[in-house]
Amino acid sequence: MKNQNIEVAVHHVTRVEGHGNIYVNIQKGVVEKCEWSIPEAPRFFEAMVEGRSWNELHHITSRICGICSIGHSLASLKATEAAMGLTISEQDIKLRKLALHGENLQSHILHLGFLVLPDLMGVGSVIPLASTNLPEVKTVLRLHRLANEMSNLVCGRTTHPQRLIPGGFSKIPTIKELTELRKKLQDSIPSLQAVAELFKSLVDKFPKFRRETEFIALTDPNEYALYDGLIASSDTGTAPAREYLAFANEYVVPRSTAKWAKHVRESYMVGALARLNINYKRLSPMARETSDKFNLLPMCHNPFMNNIAQLVEVVHGFEDSIRLINELEAAGLQSQPEYYKPEIKVKAGQGVGAVEVPRGILFHDYTYNAKGVCTKANCIIPTNQNHANIELDMKALLPQVIDKSQKEIELTLEMLVRAYDPCISCSTHAVKVNFT
Amino acid sequence: MKPKVAFFDFAGCEGDQLQVANLEEELLTLLGQVEVVAFREVMKEHNDNYEIAFIEGSCTRLQDEDRLKQIRKNAKIVVAIGSCAAIGGINSLRNYKDLESVKKTVYGENAKLFDSYAARPIDAIIPVDAYVYGCPIDREDFLHVVKSLLLGKKPETPTYPVCVECKKNENICAFERGQFCVGPVTRAGCNSCCVNEGTICWGCRGFVDNPNENAHKEVLIKYGFTVDEAIGKFKLYFGWQEAKR
């Protein structure tokens, strides 16, 4: 297969959220072109929210993405609350952390079970697995449903949450509901271990690949940062969230409706692997054990291991949710009036909200006038921060697989894209592979 | 022979296709009744031989019209799922603004590189046979529509406003709580899910057939809201429907 001419054109990469294309042209064994592009229709949220009121922004920006709508709502609320100088109660922070765990779990389980597993089992989708591997599929479905139940319980809905509002919650779960959820989480730990074993038996199917890059994630000295923290770079150290523009320098690439971003290198990576690399020491005990079992230790520079980092975070999400419910129970859950709407004194200001969502660090930045009307908005989405890294990984990976068949090259590149779990709806506020 | 179905998405958040994945065990039952031949979000295989096409998302640019027309040609039944596909949804919020300035806000000097027009529901481009409303769609509602179609029936859609369901759920009216709500003119079928969770109806299912706007206006005045406030809230989801009226 040496010196072959290969054109790989994957138009709309499958099993990813949104539309992305891969285009590779190899002439006589030399890579002439290797491109990652996003053709998804642009949606213009930043322009849409201008002129809208402070109490609507979380509702509108939630619609940037169906999969990470809780994360977008939380980043939005944090930005609005920062702009208005609001603080929320410890209890509400814990409940918001639970909401975020619910979403991360839902998203990671869906990605690992529905989108990644078929590659490892050599099939095109999860559908044939429902006949060949029914018990495993059922385990994944059960865990996925439990994660959704958790979002539903805390947010009043699994997608586009309702109860998350500026200043707190319109409605909160009862302690009985929370302790019942805890029981279900505890009872599911054997299923989690079974899923981990399944991936352990398949992990060798991920290519051995390494390309050094920069990782960016939130960090906190006291916990594995998801809801809040300082921005941390594996290259340059930490800074407060309001300085996000110093990290995420977005730029327009003509072939993509999604923007790209860079920091001190040509690219950086965000997401589960970035978080694990930066915050490994603060993983829950069982999550750390899982990570160690896969020999996934900082600093890991193999992007395919982002899948395993997600698996580790699933274990962490279960354990940490149990911890949060224990703490809520120990403190005694304070009830609140029905249809609760915190009194908020509207004022002019600017605020930034940073949250770790399934695919990485997310920033919302709003400016409000004295009436609480948004005059300027900026949302920087995790997948946009990964686009440049995806393309550079492709370029570095190609020489390693160039002697393989077109089909194998195509699959390897698709698997690389999927490992990032890109969320292109978010990104255009993509994945197609074009080999030519 | 099981009917062949396909899923497609245009400008949207894919939250509606996610609700299909969220059917969990019921998804397995559904897969026993139909054969999924295209669903880019979850499968690599793709086949254009299908009877029912489910489409999520709005059409927001000329270049997407051909893809929609091709789907229409391939399918016997086209179903619009979710607010963006069914009524234009939140995407149409930008239709109130000057398109060039909208593009500039997001892409700056590179705005000219990207083609876009007013966001619209898919029935603005091709005929649609059935609708699953909501942002996101309700899983039970989706199953109801699928079952009806498989039985060869036209799915029923409520022709009364959200208030009917909200009253049945014994919620305290949002207006009584001093909040503006679009429930009186919004199509029901969601079981007033947002009000049940302590907030308001935002109008995601679109205008009910023959909305009683005069009564709504009376309610507004009674509770001291202005017409501007009403128009502001209508813009969130009703943009395309308003423009057509």
Interface residues (C-beta under 8 A of the other chain):
Chain A: H12 T14 R15 V16 E17 G18 H19 E40 A41 P42 R43 F44 E46 A47 M48 E50 S53 E56 H59 I60 R63 I64 C65 G66 I67 S69 L110 F114 L115 P118 G124 S125 V126 I127 A130 V137 K138 L141 R142 H144 R145 N148 G156 R157 T158 T159 H160 Q162 R163 I165 F169 S170 K171 V252 P254 T257 K259 E338 Y339 Y340 K341 S425 H429
Chain B: D9 F10 A11 G12 C13 E14 G15 D16 Q17 L18 Q19 A21 N22 E24 E25 L27 L28 L31 V36 F39 R40 E41 V42 M43 K44 E45 H46 G57 T60 R61 D64 G89 I90 N91 L93 R94 K97 S101 V102 K103 T105 V106 Y107 G108 N110 L113 F114 S116 C135 P136 I172 A174 R177 Q179 C193 C194 N196 E197 G198 T199 W202 G232 L236
